[in-house]
Amino acid sequence: MKTQVAIIGGGPSGLLLAQLLLRHGIDSVVLERKTKKYVLGRIRAGVLEQGLVRLMEEAGCAERLHAEGHVHDGTLIAYGDEMFRIDFTALTGTPVIVYGQTELTRDLYAAREAAGGSIEFEVEDVAIHGADTDAPHVTYRKDGSDHRLDCDFVAGCDGFHGISRQTIPLDVRREYEKVYPFGWLGILSETPPVNEELIYANSPRGFALCSMRNENLSRYYIQCSLSDKPEDWTDDAFWQELERRIPADQAARLVTGPSIEKSIAPLRSFVTEPMRWGRLFLCGDAAHIVPPTGAKGLNTAASDVHYLNSGLRAFYETGATDGIDSYSARALARVWKAERFSWWFSSLMHRYPDQSDFDLKIQVADLDFLRTNEAAHKAMAENYVGLPY
C-alpha cells in the first residue's frame, strides 16, 4: 500500500492532521492499535484554545463544537478565604471553549469516515523503517497478516508510550522530565456543575478543580497521593474531601451524585528533542507531556499539527522544504512556553510533601500578587487562552 503521509495514532492529533491534509488533497493512512470504541472511551480534558477551535473550523469539523461547546470568558482561583476571577476576554479579547476531547474526537472520526479516509484499527507490531532516508515505510500486522505502507513522510501521533519516539536513535534525541509527587483523583458525575466557570482551588488539604462537560455532566478533581488507588475512595469520601477544599459558598451549591467514571492520573512534565528525525515528525504526547493544571495537553498537540500541516502543505504545493525543516524548532519554542506555564500553575496551586513554612508563605504571596496585580492577570490570561502559533 502507498500513501503520502503515514499517521501513527488515531487519537485527536492524528485525526486532525489527517483531516487537514485531506482538505488540501494530501493523502494519508491512519494506523491505530486500539478499536474506535476504545479511543472514544478515553476521558480527557476539554478546554480548547482558540487556535484549536480555528483548526477544527479549517478541518470542517466545528459545527457541533460551536453548537454544544461552552464559551468561558474567565476562570476562578481560590485560596484560603479568597476567590478571584481572571477575565480572559476582557484581558485578551479571547475566551476558551469547554468541549470534551471525546466529542472532538468523535467529530473527527465522523469527518474522516464521511470523506472515505483510510483508518486501520487494531494494528499490531507497528514499526517505522528508513525514517532517515527519502523512502520511509511502515510495517504492521492486522488480522494475522503482515502489511507494508510506503510513504513520503511519517507523523508520529501515537502518544507517550508509542513507537514513534523510540524510533529516533538515543544518540539523536534528548529527553527532559519532571515527575510530580502527587496525582489527580478525578470523577465524572451526571450532575450540574457547581459553577458556570472552572474553579481552581489551593487548599491546605491540597488542590481541587471543579470543571464540567455540559450542563448535566461535571468533572471534579482533587490532589491525592501517588500511592492511592481509585477503589480506595468511595464517592461519599470524594465529595466530602472536595467540599473541604473549595470555598464554603461554592461547597454549599455543590450537587453530588454517583460517579460514572473514577480514575487517578499521575502528573508529569516531559519533552523530547528534536521532534523531527529525517522524514519522521512527532506530534502531541509522543513528544511532550504537561501536567493537566493548565489544560495544555490537547492544545499543544494542536499547535504541533498546525506547524506540521503547514509544512507538508507547502512541500506538496510548491516543493518548499522550509516548513518541514523548521518544524521541530517552531513546535518546541511554543511547547516549552506551555511547559513553563503548566509547571508554574501546578507549583502555585498544589501542596507539595516537602514544602517548608517558608515555601508556603511564598506560595500565598504569589497567589496574592496574582489576585491584586493587573499585569499578572494579563500574563496568566494570555497563557491560558493560548499563545499565538
C-alpha positions in Angstrom: 0.0 0.0 0.0 1.2 3.5 -0.8 0.3 6.9 0.7 1.8 10.4 1.0 1.7 10.6 4.8 1.5 7.6 7.2 0.0 8.7 10.5 0.7 6.5 13.5 -2.1 7.0 16.1 -5.8 7.5 15.7 -6.4 10.0 18.5 -7.3 13.6 18.1 -3.9 14.9 16.9 -3.6 12.1 14.2 -7.2 12.5 13.1 -7.0 16.3 13.0 -3.8 16.2 10.9 -5.4 13.6 8.5 -8.4 15.8 8.0 -6.5 19.0 7.4 -4.3 17.3 4.9 -7.3 15.7 3.2 -8.9 19.1 2.8 -5.9 20.1 0.7 -5.7 17.0 -1.4 -2.9 15.2 0.5 -3.5 11.5 1.1 -2.8 9.8 4.4 -3.4 6.5 6.1 -4.1 6.4 9.9 -2.9 3.4 11.9 -4.5 2.9 15.3 -3.7 0.0 17.6 -6.9 0.1 19.5 -10.6 -0.1 18.4 -12.6 3.1 17.7 -14.8 2.3 20.7 -11.7 2.2 23.0 -10.4 5.5 21.7 -13.8 7.2 22.2 -14.0 5.7 25.7 -10.9 7.6 26.9 -11.9 10.6 29.2 -9.6 13.6 28.6 -9.5 17.3 29.2 -11.9 19.5 27.3 -10.6 23.1 27.5 -9.9 24.3 23.9 -7.8 27.3 23.0 -9.0 29.4 20.0 -6.1 28.1 17.9 -7.5 24.6 18.2 -11.0 25.9 17.5 -9.8 27.5 14.3 -8.1 24.3 13.2 -11.4 22.4 13.8 -13.1 25.0 11.6 -10.4 24.6 8.9 -10.9 20.9 9.1 -14.7 21.3 8.6 -15.4 19.7 12.0 -16.5 22.6 14.2 -20.3 22.6 13.7 -21.2 20.6 16.8 -18.3 22.2 18.8 -19.9 25.6 18.3 -23.4 24.3 18.9 -22.7 22.4 22.1 -19.4 23.9 23.5 -19.4 26.2 26.4 -17.7 29.6 25.9 -15.7 30.5 29.0 -14.7 34.2 29.4 -12.7 33.6 32.5 -11.8 31.3 35.4 -11.9 31.4 39.2 -9.0 30.9 41.5 -9.5 30.2 45.2 -7.1 30.1 48.2 -7.9 30.4 51.9 -11.0 32.6 52.1 -10.1 34.4 48.9 -11.6 33.8 45.4 -10.9 35.9 42.4 -11.6 35.9 38.7 -9.3 36.1 35.7 -11.2 37.7 32.9 -9.8 36.1 29.7 -12.0 38.0 27.2 -11.5 41.4 28.8 -7.7 41.0 29.1 -7.0 39.2 25.7 -10.2 39.5 23.6 -10.3 35.7 23.5 -12.3 33.1 25.5 -11.7 29.4 25.7 -14.3 26.8 24.9 -15.1 23.8 27.1 -15.9 20.8 24.8 -14.9 17.3 25.7 -12.0 15.7 23.9 -14.1 12.6 23.4 -16.7 14.6 21.5 -14.0 16.4 19.5 -12.5 13.0 18.5 -16.0 11.7 17.6 -16.4 14.7 15.3 -13.1 14.0 13.6 -13.9 10.3 13.2 -17.2 11.2 11.6 -15.5 13.6 9.1 -12.8 11.0 8.3 -15.4 8.4 7.6 -17.6 10.7 5.6 -14.7 11.6 3.4 -13.7 7.9 2.9 -10.3 8.5 4.5 -8.4 5.3 5.4 -8.2 4.3 9.1 -6.7 0.9 10.0 -7.8 -0.2 13.5 -6.3 -2.9 15.8 -2.9 -2.9 14.1 -0.1 -4.6 15.9 3.7 -4.7 15.7 3.9 -1.3 14.0 7.5 -0.4 13.0 8.9 2.6 11.2 11.7 1.9 8.7 14.0 4.2 6.8 12.8 7.4 8.5 16.3 9.0 7.9 16.0 8.2 4.1 14.0 9.6 1.3 11.8 6.5 1.1 10.4 5.6 4.6 7.9 2.9 5.1 5.8 1.4 7.9 5.1 -2.3 8.6 2.4 -3.7 10.8 0.2 -6.8 11.4 -3.5 -6.8 11.1 -5.8 -9.8 11.4 -2.8 -12.1 11.4 -1.3 -10.7 8.1 1.7 -8.6 7.6 1.3 -5.3 5.8 3.7 -2.6 4.4 2.8 1.0 3.9 5.2 3.1 1.7 5.0 6.8 2.2 6.8 10.1 1.8 6.5 11.1 5.5 5.6 9.6 8.9 3.7 11.6 11.5 4.1 10.0 15.0 0.9 10.8 16.8 0.9 7.7 19.0 1.3 9.1 22.4 3.9 8.8 25.2 4.0 5.0 25.1 4.0 4.7 21.3 6.8 3.6 19.0 7.4 6.8 17.1 9.6 8.5 19.6 11.5 5.2 20.3 12.3 5.1 16.6 14.6 8.1 16.9 18.1 6.9 18.0 19.2 7.5 21.6 22.3 9.4 20.4 20.0 11.8 18.5 17.2 12.5 21.0 17.4 14.1 24.4 14.6 13.8 27.0 13.7 16.2 29.8 11.4 15.2 32.6 9.9 16.3 35.9 7.7 13.9 37.8 5.4 15.5 40.4 5.0 13.9 43.9 1.2 13.6 43.7 -1.7 12.6 41.4 -5.2 13.8 40.5 -8.2 11.7 41.5 -10.9 12.6 39.1 -14.6 11.7 38.9 -17.2 12.2 36.3 -20.8 12.6 37.5 -24.2 13.3 35.9 -24.7 16.4 38.0 -24.9 20.1 37.1 -21.6 21.9 37.6 -21.1 23.8 40.8 -20.2 27.0 38.9 -20.5 28.2 35.3 -16.8 28.7 35.2 -13.9 26.5 36.3 -12.7 26.8 39.9 -9.0 26.1 40.7 -8.6 25.9 44.4 -5.4 25.9 46.6 -6.4 24.4 49.9 -4.3 23.4 53.0 -5.6 19.9 52.2 -4.4 20.0 48.6 -5.5 21.2 45.2 -9.0 20.8 43.8 -10.6 21.6 40.4 -14.3 22.0 39.5 -14.9 21.5 35.8 -17.6 20.4 33.5 -18.5 18.7 30.2 -22.0 20.1 29.8 -25.0 21.4 31.9 -25.6 17.9 33.4 -22.1 16.4 33.3 -19.5 17.5 35.7 -15.8 16.7 36.1 -14.1 17.2 39.5 -10.5 16.5 40.7 -8.7 16.5 44.0 -5.0 16.2 44.6 -4.1 12.8 46.0 -1.2 10.6 47.0 0.6 8.6 44.3 0.0 5.5 46.4 -3.8 5.9 46.3 -6.0 3.8 44.1 -9.4 4.8 42.8 -11.1 2.0 44.8 -9.6 3.5 48.0 -12.1 6.4 47.5 -15.8 6.0 47.9 -18.0 8.5 46.2 -19.0 9.9 49.6 -15.4 10.3 50.7 -14.5 12.1 47.4 -17.4 14.6 47.7 -16.6 15.3 51.4 -13.0 16.0 50.6 -13.9 18.2 47.6 -16.2 20.3 49.8 -13.4 20.9 52.3 -11.1 22.2 49.6 -13.3 24.7 47.8 -14.8 28.0 49.1 -17.8 27.5 51.5 -20.2 29.3 49.3 -19.4 27.0 46.4 -19.5 23.9 48.5 -23.0 24.9 49.6 -24.1 24.8 45.9 -22.4 21.5 45.1 -24.8 18.8 43.8 -23.4 15.4 44.4 -24.2 12.0 42.9 -22.8 8.6 42.0 -19.6 8.7 39.9 -19.8 7.2 36.4 -16.0 7.2 36.0 -13.3 7.4 38.5 -9.5 7.4 37.9 -6.2 8.7 39.2 -3.7 10.4 36.8 -0.1 11.0 37.8 1.4 14.4 36.8 4.5 14.7 34.6 6.3 17.3 32.6 8.2 15.8 29.7 9.8 17.0 26.4 11.9 15.2 23.9 14.1 17.0 21.4 14.2 17.1 18.4 10.6 16.5 17.3 11.8 15.6 13.8 14.2 12.9 12.6 14.6 12.7 8.8 11.1 12.2 7.5 9.6 11.3 10.9 7.8 14.0 12.8 6.5 13.7 16.4 3.2 15.3 17.4 1.5 15.7 20.7 2.1 13.3 23.6 4.6 11.4 21.5 6.9 14.4 22.0 5.7 16.1 25.2 3.6 15.8 28.3 2.3 18.6 30.5 0.5 18.3 33.9 -3.2 18.9 33.3 -3.3 22.0 35.5 -3.0 24.5 32.6 -5.2 22.5 30.2 -2.4 22.4 27.6 -2.0 18.7 26.6 -4.5 18.7 23.7 -3.8 22.3 22.8 0.0 21.8 22.4 -0.8 18.8 20.2 -3.0 21.0 18.1 -0.2 23.6 17.7 2.1 20.8 16.5 -0.5 19.7 14.0 -0.7 23.3 12.8 3.1 23.6 12.2 3.3 20.1 10.5 0.2 20.6 8.4 1.6 24.0 7.2 5.0 22.5 6.3 3.6 19.5 4.5 1.2 21.6 2.5 4.0 23.9 1.4 6.1 20.9 0.4 3.3 19.3 -1.7 2.0 22.6 -3.2 5.4 24.3 -4.1 8.2 21.9 -3.2 9.4 24.2 -0.5 11.0 22.5 2.5 11.4 25.4 4.8 8.2 24.5 6.8 9.2 20.9 7.4 12.8 21.8 8.1 11.8 24.3 10.7 9.0 22.1 12.2 10.9 20.9 15.3 12.3 24.3 16.3 8.9 26.1 15.8 6.9 23.5 17.7 9.4 23.3 20.6 9.5 27.0 21.0 5.8 27.0 21.8 5.9 23.7 23.7 8.4 25.0 26.2 6.3 28.1 26.9 3.3 25.8 27.6 5.5 23.6 29.8 6.6 26.7 31.7 3.0 27.8 32.3 1.8 24.4 33.3 4.8 24.0 35.7 4.2 27.4 37.2 0.4 27.0 37.6 0.9 23.5 39.1 3.5 24.9 41.6 1.1 27.7 42.5 -1.9 25.6 43.2 -0.7 22.3 44.8 0.6 21.4 48.2 4.0 19.6 48.0 5.1 17.0 50.5 8.4 18.7 51.2 7.1 22.3 51.4 8.6 24.3 54.3 6.7 27.1 56.1 8.8 29.5 54.0 7.7 27.8 50.8 4.0 28.1 51.9 4.4 31.8 52.6 6.0 32.3 49.2 3.1 30.4 47.5 0.5 32.6 49.3 2.4 35.7 48.4 2.4 34.6 44.7 -1.3 33.9 44.8 -1.9 37.3 46.4 0.2 39.0 43.8 -1.8 37.3 41.1 -5.0 38.4 42.8 -4.1 42.0 43.0 -1.9 42.7 40.0 -3.4 43.5 36.6 -0.2 42.7 34.7 -0.2 39.3 36.4 -3.8 38.8 35.4 -3.0 39.6 31.8 0.1 37.3 31.7 -2.0 34.4 33.1 -4.9 35.1 30.7 -2.6 35.2 27.7 -1.0 31.9 28.6 -4.3 30.2 29.5 -6.2 31.1 26.3 -3.1 30.1 24.3 -0.1 31.9 22.9 -0.2 32.6 19.1 1.1 29.9 16.7 
